[in-house]
């Protein structure tokens, strides 16, 4: 099963210490799944994600991120079945600021 999606996210940071920020991300998107499963029909889907974690500033333009994620994929009852999938995960990331 492959899920292809486009998602827009909103990020909020709150400074904890000089170089450490608490980070909240919320995302919503659309996608497509290429295989019918017992929980989800093949075709159009919606995807929602939320993440909580910490961002550490390693230099003036770079950040390391560690956090957790929860997500859901379903088709909003446009097709059957539509039980969807819930996803829980752990995230590690690196960011480079272009500004």
C-alpha positions as CSV (number, residue, x, y, z in Angstrom):
1,X,0.0,0.0,0.0
2,X,1.3,3.4,-0.9
3,X,-0.1,6.8,0.2
4,X,0.8,9.9,-1.7
5,X,-0.4,13.2,-0.2
6,X,0.0,17.0,-0.2
7,X,-0.3,18.5,3.2
8,X,-0.2,22.1,4.6
9,X,1.0,22.6,8.1
10,X,1.0,25.3,10.7
11,X,3.9,25.6,13.1
12,X,3.9,27.4,16.5
13,X,7.1,27.7,18.6
14,X,7.4,28.9,22.2
15,X,10.8,29.6,23.7
16,X,11.7,27.5,26.7
17,X,15.4,28.5,27.0
18,X,17.7,30.6,24.9
19,X,18.3,27.9,22.2
20,X,15.4,25.5,23.0
21,X,11.8,25.9,21.7
22,X,8.7,23.9,22.3
23,X,7.1,23.2,18.9
24,X,3.5,22.3,17.9
25,X,2.6,21.5,14.3
26,X,-0.8,20.8,12.9
27,X,-1.4,19.7,9.3
28,X,-4.2,18.9,6.9
29,X,-4.0,17.5,3.4
30,X,-5.4,15.4,0.6
31,X,-4.0,12.3,-0.9
32,X,-4.5,9.1,-2.8
33,X,-4.0,5.5,-1.7
34,X,-3.1,2.9,-4.4
35,X,-4.5,-0.2,-2.8
36,X,-7.9,-1.1,-1.3
37,X,-7.5,-2.5,2.2
38,X,-10.0,-3.9,4.8
39,X,-10.0,-0.4,6.4
40,X,-9.8,2.0,3.4
41,X,-11.0,2.2,-0.2
42,X,-8.6,2.8,-3.0
43,X,-8.4,6.4,-4.2
44,X,-9.0,9.8,-2.7
45,X,-8.2,10.4,1.0
46,X,-7.8,13.1,3.6
47,X,-4.8,13.2,6.0
48,X,-4.6,15.0,9.3
49,X,-1.4,15.2,11.5
50,X,-0.3,16.8,14.8
51,X,3.2,16.9,16.3
52,X,4.6,18.0,19.6
53,X,8.3,18.3,20.2
54,X,11.4,20.4,20.9
55,X,13.5,22.4,18.5
56,X,17.1,23.1,19.4
57,X,19.1,25.9,17.7
58,X,22.5,24.5,16.8
59,X,23.7,27.6,14.9
60,X,22.3,30.8,13.5
61,X,20.6,28.9,10.6
62,X,20.3,25.3,11.7
63,X,17.9,23.5,14.1
64,X,17.6,19.9,15.4
65,X,14.1,18.6,16.2
66,X,12.8,15.7,18.2
67,X,9.1,14.9,18.9
68,X,6.1,12.7,18.5
69,X,3.4,12.6,15.9
70,X,-0.2,11.4,15.7
71,X,-2.1,11.2,12.4
72,X,-5.2,9.9,10.7
73,X,-6.0,8.9,7.1
74,X,-9.5,8.4,5.8
75,X,-11.8,9.3,2.9
76,X,-14.5,11.3,4.8
77,X,-17.1,8.7,3.9
78,X,-16.8,9.3,0.1
79,X,-16.3,5.6,-0.4
80,X,-16.6,2.4,1.6
81,X,-14.8,1.1,3.6
82,X,-13.8,4.2,5.5
83,X,-12.4,3.0,8.9
84,X,-9.1,4.7,8.1
85,X,-5.8,4.4,9.7
86,X,-4.5,6.1,12.9
87,X,-0.7,6.6,13.0
88,X,1.5,7.2,16.0
89,X,5.2,7.9,15.5
90,X,8.5,9.4,16.7
91,X,10.2,12.2,14.7
92,X,13.8,13.4,14.4
93,X,14.5,16.3,12.1
94,X,17.0,18.8,10.9
95,X,16.1,22.3,9.5
96,X,18.0,25.0,7.7
97,X,16.7,28.5,7.6
98,X,16.9,30.3,4.3
99,X,16.6,33.7,5.8
